[in-house]
Amino acid sequence: MSTFYVSDLDGTLLRSNEKTSEYTNNVINSLTERGMIFSYATARSLITAKKVTSGINAKIPLIVYNGAFVIDNLTEDILIANYFDDRVDFVLDDLFANKVYPIVYAYIDGKEKFSFVPGFCSDGTNRFLDSRKGDIRTNAVGSINDLKTGNIFYITCIDEPQKLEPLYEKYKDSYHCVYQTDIYTNEQWLEIMPLNASKAKAIKQLQSLLKCEKLVVFGDGKNDIDMFELADESYAVQNAHEDLKRIATSIISSNDEDGVAKWLDENFVMV
């Protein structure tokens, strides 16, 4: 029976310094060479995900943007894509009406861009943008209507909870929404994606594509619950949220102790 192994990144496969350790890199590279079918699933973009996992050079599919895309790690070809339809314009207009000015991710003229309006950004958004200085995807635009340009696939709002929570409640059933506090900055985030874009749905699509009968997953946050519910076996790192631990098959060592890599090293058996 072939098994598909999928790990969350931040707080799970990554250490607290936002990088995979040399040990984790070596384990994943070695085991995939031996035939392990592995992927990681993250809210990060391909660019930032590959930066923090630069030591992983195996040919594996990567689930990025919370499942909006599945991309080949080596060729960077898009294997699965999920975009908004035209109704996203109404969502954006509603955000603007509530004085929430997001970062909008889209393919514009065939290139991935994240667009924002300088001067309209919240303090949290500006801090995020400062952390992405030099990123080739940066696209400062002149007006809020310019945020509607291109094939949109991801909307990130960083603002006060009292502004974001009502919007989360309004759209959580129509779109895939993630409402959580960022583990590194403590900023409140609301991320809005097409309904078919989720870690669990991308994993299910990829599992079918790879023809794997069994699914084993690893995670740390409440946003990993859907993939835990999908899996045959699920492992929460020691530092995971208590809600996730309660539904896990078992608890493993923390992210800073390379819990995922240690588990794989000890339990992977080539069939």
C-alpha positions in Angstrom: 0.0 0.0 0.0 1.5 3.3 -1.1 1.4 6.1 1.5 1.3 9.9 0.9 3.0 11.9 3.7 2.1 15.6 4.0 3.4 18.1 6.6 2.4 21.7 7.5 5.3 24.1 7.4 5.2 26.9 10.0 5.3 25.5 13.5 5.6 22.0 12.2 8.3 21.2 9.7 10.0 24.6 10.2 11.8 25.4 13.4 11.0 28.6 15.3 13.7 30.4 13.3 11.5 29.8 10.2 13.8 27.3 8.5 14.1 23.6 8.1 17.1 22.2 9.9 19.9 20.4 8.2 18.7 17.1 9.8 15.2 17.6 8.4 16.5 18.4 5.0 18.7 15.4 4.9 16.0 13.0 6.1 13.5 14.3 3.5 16.0 14.3 0.7 17.2 10.8 1.6 13.8 9.2 2.1 12.3 10.6 -1.1 15.3 9.2 -3.0 14.3 5.8 -1.5 10.7 6.2 -2.7 8.8 8.2 0.0 6.0 10.2 -1.4 6.1 13.5 0.5 4.7 17.0 0.2 4.3 20.0 2.5 1.2 22.2 2.7 1.5 25.9 3.6 -0.1 29.3 3.4 3.2 30.6 2.1 3.8 31.4 -1.5 6.2 29.3 -3.6 8.9 31.9 -3.3 8.8 32.2 0.5 8.2 28.5 1.0 11.3 27.5 -1.0 13.4 30.2 0.8 12.7 28.6 4.2 13.1 25.0 2.9 16.1 25.7 0.6 17.9 22.6 1.8 15.1 20.3 0.5 16.0 19.7 -3.1 13.8 16.6 -3.7 11.4 16.4 -6.6 8.2 16.7 -4.7 4.9 18.5 -5.2 4.3 21.6 -3.0 0.9 22.7 -1.8 1.1 26.5 -1.4 -1.2 29.4 -0.7 -3.3 27.1 1.5 -4.1 24.9 -1.4 -4.7 27.5 -4.1 -1.8 25.9 -6.1 0.1 22.6 -6.2 3.5 23.3 -7.8 6.5 21.0 -8.7 9.4 21.8 -6.4 12.1 21.4 -9.1 10.4 22.6 -12.4 8.0 25.1 -10.6 5.3 24.0 -13.0 1.8 24.5 -11.7 0.1 21.1 -11.3 -3.2 22.2 -9.8 -4.7 25.8 -9.8 -7.7 27.4 -8.2 -8.7 31.0 -9.1 -11.6 33.2 -8.1 -14.4 33.9 -10.5 -15.8 37.4 -11.3 -17.7 37.5 -8.0 -14.5 38.3 -6.2 -15.0 42.0 -7.3 -18.1 42.1 -5.0 -16.0 40.7 -2.1 -13.3 43.4 -2.7 -15.8 46.2 -2.8 -17.3 45.0 0.5 -13.8 45.0 2.1 -13.2 48.5 0.8 -16.6 49.6 2.2 -15.5 48.3 5.6 -12.2 50.2 5.3 -10.2 47.0 4.9 -7.6 47.3 2.2 -6.0 43.9 1.5 -3.0 42.5 -0.3 -4.4 40.8 -3.5 -2.5 38.0 -5.1 -3.1 37.5 -8.8 -1.5 36.5 -12.1 -1.2 39.7 -14.1 0.1 39.3 -17.7 1.3 35.8 -16.9 3.3 36.9 -13.8 2.5 36.4 -10.2 2.0 39.7 -8.3 0.8 40.8 -4.9 -0.9 44.2 -5.2 -1.6 46.9 -2.6 -2.4 50.6 -2.4 0.3 52.5 -0.5 -1.2 54.9 2.0 -4.3 52.6 2.5 -2.4 49.8 4.2 -2.8 49.0 7.9 0.2 49.1 10.2 0.2 45.3 10.2 0.1 45.2 6.4 3.0 47.7 6.2 5.1 45.5 8.5 4.3 42.5 6.3 5.3 44.4 3.2 8.5 45.6 4.9 9.4 41.9 5.4 8.9 41.3 1.7 11.1 44.2 0.4 12.9 43.2 -2.8 10.3 40.6 -3.7 9.8 40.5 -7.5 6.1 40.0 -7.0 5.6 43.4 -5.4 3.0 45.6 -7.2 2.1 48.9 -5.6 -1.0 50.3 -7.4 -2.6 53.7 -7.6 -6.2 53.0 -6.6 -8.3 50.4 -4.8 -10.0 49.5 -8.1 -6.6 48.5 -9.5 -6.6 45.6 -6.9 -9.2 43.9 -9.1 -6.7 43.4 -11.9 -5.6 39.9 -13.2 -6.6 36.3 -12.3 -7.0 36.6 -8.5 -6.4 33.6 -6.3 -5.7 34.9 -2.8 -6.7 37.8 -0.6 -4.8 38.7 2.6 -6.3 41.2 5.2 -4.1 42.2 8.2 -6.1 44.5 10.5 -7.9 44.8 13.8 -10.1 41.8 14.9 -13.2 44.0 15.2 -13.0 44.8 11.5 -12.0 41.4 10.3 -14.1 39.0 12.4 -17.5 40.2 10.9 -16.1 39.7 7.4 -14.9 36.2 8.3 -18.4 35.3 9.6 -19.9 36.8 6.4 -17.8 34.9 3.9 -16.7 31.7 5.7 -19.4 29.6 4.1 -19.0 31.0 0.5 -15.2 31.0 0.4 -12.3 29.2 2.1 -11.5 31.6 4.8 -8.7 31.4 7.4 -9.0 33.7 10.4 -6.1 33.5 12.8 -3.4 35.3 14.7 0.0 35.0 13.0 2.4 32.9 15.1 5.4 35.2 14.4 4.0 38.7 14.6 0.8 38.3 16.6 -1.1 40.3 13.9 -4.7 39.3 13.1 -5.1 37.9 9.6 -8.1 37.1 7.5 -7.2 35.2 4.3 -9.9 34.6 1.7 -9.5 32.0 -1.1 -11.7 30.2 -3.6 -13.9 27.6 -2.0 -12.0 24.8 -3.6 -8.7 26.1 -2.4 -7.8 24.4 0.9 -5.0 22.2 2.2 -7.4 19.3 2.6 -8.9 19.6 -0.9 -5.5 20.0 -2.5 -4.2 17.0 -0.6 -7.1 15.0 -1.8 -6.6 16.0 -5.4 -2.9 15.3 -5.2 -3.4 12.0 -3.4 -5.6 10.9 -6.3 -3.1 12.1 -8.9 -0.3 10.2 -7.2 -2.5 7.1 -6.7 -1.7 6.7 -3.0 -4.0 4.6 -0.9 -3.0 5.9 2.5 -2.6 9.5 3.9 -0.4 10.5 6.9 -0.3 14.2 7.9 1.5 16.4 10.4 0.5 19.8 11.8 0.4 22.3 14.6 -2.5 24.7 14.1 -6.3 24.8 14.1 -6.1 25.4 10.3 -4.7 21.9 10.0 -7.9 20.3 11.4 -9.4 19.7 8.0 -6.4 17.8 6.7 -6.3 15.8 10.0 -9.9 14.8 9.5 -9.1 13.6 6.0 -6.0 11.5 6.9 -5.7 7.9 7.9 -3.1 8.9 10.5 -2.4 12.4 11.9 0.4 13.5 14.1 0.5 16.8 16.0 3.8 18.2 17.1 4.2 18.8 20.8 3.8 22.6 20.4 0.5 22.2 18.5 -2.8 23.8 19.5 -4.7 21.7 22.0 -7.7 21.4 19.6 -5.5 19.7 17.1 -3.9 17.4 19.6 -7.3 16.2 20.7 -8.0 14.7 17.3 -4.5 13.5 16.4 -3.5 9.9 16.2 -0.6 10.7 18.4 1.7 13.5 19.6 5.3 13.7 18.4 8.3 15.8 19.3 8.1 19.6 18.7 9.0 21.5 15.6 12.3 22.7 17.3 13.1 19.1 18.0 12.6 18.1 14.3 9.6 16.0 15.3 8.3 15.3 11.8 11.7 14.3 10.4 12.4 12.1 13.4 9.0 10.3 13.0 9.6 9.8 9.3 13.2 8.6 9.9 11.9 6.0 12.4 8.7 4.9 10.7 9.0 5.1 6.9 9.3 1.7 5.4 9.6 1.2 1.6 6.9 -1.1 0.4 
